[in-house]
C-alpha cells in the first residue's frame, strides 16, 4: 500500500516539477505564471490594458497574414469560376440594369416618403452624416463554438468606442465589445452574449438574443404574441445606441430571426460613430 | 532518418508548428457549417498525444505561448487557454510516468480524464471571472466530438510518428 502511495506521489511530483531536455520550464511554474497573467488581465491592473491592447493589435495582424492562404484558395477558385461564367454574368447584369432603371423612380418616391416618416417619428436619418460612418475591413473571422465575433482593422485611433453599432449595407451586424489602438472586436448578433432591443413590423417590442447558433431568437415578446413567418425585425433604438429602424432580419417558422447579413460572410463592415458624437456612450 | 538532417528537424517541429498555426490563424476545427453541433477542440488532442508519446518535441513553454495566442485571437481572458493546456500536459506526463506500455484504449480513457479536468478548470474560470456566457449543451457536444475523434487522430499521429520521426528512443 505504502509503495503504491509512494509511486503516486513520485509520478505526481515528477509531472509537476520535471524539467530537462527540451523542457526548460516545469508545469508548476507555468501554471503559476498563467494564473498571474489571468488575474492581472481579469482585474485589469493599470498597465495590463495597454499591454493587452498592444498584444491584440500585433497578434490580429499576424493572424490576418497567417490566414492569407486559407482566404486565397477559396477566392481563387471563385474568381476562376466567375471568369468562365463571364458571358452569362454579362447577360444577367444587363437584365438587372433594365430592372433597376425601372425601379429608380420608385426609389426616389420611397426615399422622400421615408424621410418624411422619419421626421414624424423624430428619429435621425441613418445616413444623414456620412462622416460619422467608418468603413472597416474584417481582419479575423475565426469561428468559435463559444464566442461569435470578428476582428476589424479600425480601433480607437479612428474614434471607435465600446458599444458602437456595426452594420453591413445598412443592416445591423453587431456591436463593438473590445477596442485596441488599431483594431476592435465586434460581437455578432448571433452570439450568446448579444442582447438588442428590437421592434417588429406590427409594432411589438422584444429583445433579440443570440443563441450561439446561426439565427438569434426573440425574447420578452408581448403575452399571447404568436410569431409568424416573414415579419421584419428592426432595432428599436431604445438603448440609445442603435439607430432606430436599422433592419436586422426576418422571422421564420421556427420563431428564430434569419439575419439579413450572413455573419460568416463578412469582408467589410461600417461602424457608426454618431453615437459617440451625440455623447450617448 | 539521420537525427541531424534538416527533414528530421522539420518533421520533429511539425506538431508544434501545427499547434501554433491552429492558434494564430483563422483555421478552426469548428465545423458547425457542415453539421450544426459538430465542434471539436483539436488543440488538446494534439497536445495530449505528443506529450504522451514524444514530450521532447512538445516543449511546455511553446504550449504555454500557444495558449496565450489562442486567448488573444478568441477574445478570452489571457492565460485561460494556457492553464487548460497545462492541465492536459500535467495529466499526460503523469500517465506517462505511471505506465510502461499504453494502448489506444488506455490513451483514450486517460484523455477523457485530461479533457474533463482541463475543461472543468477552463469553464469554471470563465464562468466566475468573466462576463462571457456559454451554452452547456455546446460544451457537451464539443467534449463528445473531441473524445469521439481522438482515436482517429491518434492513428494519424501514430502513422506520422512512425513514418517520419521514428519510434521513441530507449
Interface residues (C-beta under 8 A of the other chain):
Chain A: X7 X10 X11 X12 X14 X15 X16 X18 X21 X22 X23 X24 X25 X26 X27 X30 X31 X33 X34 X35 X36 X37 X38 X39 X40 X41 X42 X52 X55 X56 X59 X60 X62 X63 X66 X67 X70 X71 X140 X141 X142 X143 X144 X145 X146 X147 X149 X177 X178 X185 X192 X193 X212 X213 X214 X264
Chain B: X21 X24 X25 X26 X27 X28 X30 X32 X33 X36 X39 X55 X56 X57 X59 X60 X61 X64 X67 X68 X69 X72 X73 X74 X75 X76 X77 X78 X79 X80 X82 X83 X86 X89 X90 X91 X93 X94 X97 X98 X125 X129 X130 X131 X132 X133 X134 X135 X138 X139 X141 X142
